[in-house]
Amino acid sequence: MRQLLCAFSLLVALSVSAYAKPSDSERFNQWLDTNWEETLQRDPILATSLGDPRYNGRLVDDTTAAWRADNKRYLERRLKQLKAFNPKALSDKDRLSYGILKRDIEQALQGERFPGWMLPISQTGGLPSFLALLGSGKSLQPFRTTKDYDDWIQRLAHAVPLFDGMVANLRVGMSNGVTQPRAVVDKVLPQLTALIVIDPEQSIFWGPIKDFPESVSAADRRRITAQLRALLVDKVTPAYQRLHNFVRDDYLPKARTSTAWSDLPDGKAWYGHLAQASTTTTLSPDAIHALGQREVSRILGEMEAVRREVKFDGDLKAFFKHLQDEPRYYYQKPEDLLAGYRDLQIRINGLLPKLFDIAPKADYEVRAVEAFRAESAAGAQYEGPSADGARPGVFYVNTFNLKAQPIFGMETLSLHEASPGHHFQISIAQEDTSLPKFRRFNTHYVAYVEGWALYAESLGKELGLFTDPYQWYGRLSDEQLRAMRLVVDTGLHTKGWSRQQAIDYMLANSSMAESDVVSEVERYIARPGQALGYKIGQLEISRLRREAEATLGVRFDVKGFHRLVLTSGQLPMSVLRASVVEWVQTEKAKR
């Protein structure tokens, strides 16, 4: 009888549990999951980048007024749904997610005020160059199965109307005084020209056809080849040609001669919004400009110390010229530069356990930047791995101008772009399934993402690198670049600096190659505010570490600090500070 009663009681308990009302945190996380799924549907490229193949054949046309109106309604709906939750009823972890997401949506809605859609192209990005990367077979879009190829052909067909949509939006911008500077447009045209290839077999889009996997049958290969050829000849290449001709004949003559974002309608407020989004702080452009000037001066002093250490006979300006001109500081062959970075990958990986007890499961590989975009691309960049681990991270090195890739800068660049910089930070967040997906896969917090990578550079000496004073100079050179960005970006967009004035300033305060300086300055012109987050984020992370060390003394655990920062997901600087302060108090309370 007792056994029957026990069984009955257990059955009742299970039944009650099955029908129990979910907690506020459970409902919140269910909503986050649903919301994330809608995010992927609205941004199928994001899904592809994460290794989720369900939407690989889709491409959203975001060039239309209807899409913009729908997107605003979507943001407003998300915010309303989010506010329906009581943050006080959520767990600490979920309350943090609530605050981050609320900030994100509110900032996105604030950005609806500014017509960024009128500026859909620049030399630093946009659909034309990104589409070519996808179609190359060497980027995010997979080409492993017949379905992968069919998905790509479907997506590429969806892209064709977007070219005409971009032309329409550029025309609206011309009518409203919202255009790119001529210096930007001058760099866009060669990129478009390089992608207009009459013979499809000579096109970058032909890459996957040259490298069919064994899983694709002979019959499917013939069908896919014919379909892609027809699509390229009849639709894609003409779309590129129409955009190119419009930019050359209509847009370029109307492109503005000024560079300041503040010269655009509502431009001062627009730039302020972009600066706050990048830095996740309330620092004004004037304050950022002054901070940058102080940092540039400090770093010049450290560069001078290196000049004295290596006993160079001449002043710092002469030292810069020596570093630019002396052949021994540069590789003569692109393959040697790439091999050098691959050797560094092995060396640095062996040193990382000194400061880290966490590492990503995914690996990364070193590749050269593709030829069609190399001339105006940055010196290096990182592309994260897919979430499923099928695609490794990629450390892209620009081999277009080897004089812009000094040997003395290799240790610091590898630390920044690969491990323990972007590769650690992006991959570890993606692999942490305890975080909500919007925090695992969010990389738009420039101050955190780039601030961590710049902080990672500063770890070189602790890891056992920078033993060569020239490599230490390379570290200072890269830090100087980020400090100069604070001065130049704000100078260009709020203080009336010309393009040449910005170039002259960077040449006077660094040993950077002129081609690299020009590329950097034109990047700041095209992407105002974005470059501010690097140094602001690094300064805050470094400050947080110093404060933690001062409070904890011998109990400070650098591996624990790094674990905390890397496993929090991408965060605004204010939220990161609160997390570190809480961690310090917890560590302090331990006996």
Secondary structure, DSSP 8 states (H G I E B T S, - for coil): -HHHHHHHHHHHHHHHHHT----HHHHHHHHHHHHHHHHHHH-HHHHHHTT-GGGTT----TTSHHHHHHHHHHHHHHHHHHHTS-GGGS-HHHHHHHHHHHHHHHHHHHHTTS-GGG---BTTB-HHHHHHHHHTTSSSS--SSHHHHHHHHHHHHHHHHHHHHHHHHHHHHHHTT---BHHHHHHHHHHHHHH--SSGGGSGGGHHHHT--TTS-HHHHHHHHHHHHHHIIIIIHHHHHHHHHHIIIIIHHHSBS---GGGSTTHHHHHHHHHHHHHSS---HHHHHHHHHHHHHHHHHHHHHHHHHTT-SS-HHHHHHHHHH-GGGS-SSHHHHHHHHHHHHHHHHHHGGGT-S---SS-EEEEE--HHHHTTS-SEEEE---TTSSS-EEEEE--S-GGGS-GGGHHHHHHHHSTTTHHHHHHHHHH-TTS-HHHHS----HHHHHHHHHHHHTTHHHHT---SHHHHHHHHHHHHHHHHHHHHHHHHHHS---HHHHHHHHHHT----HHHHHHHHHHHHHSTTGGGHHHHHHHHHHHHHHHHHHHHGGG--HHHHHHHHHTS-S--HHHHHHHHHHHHHHHHH--
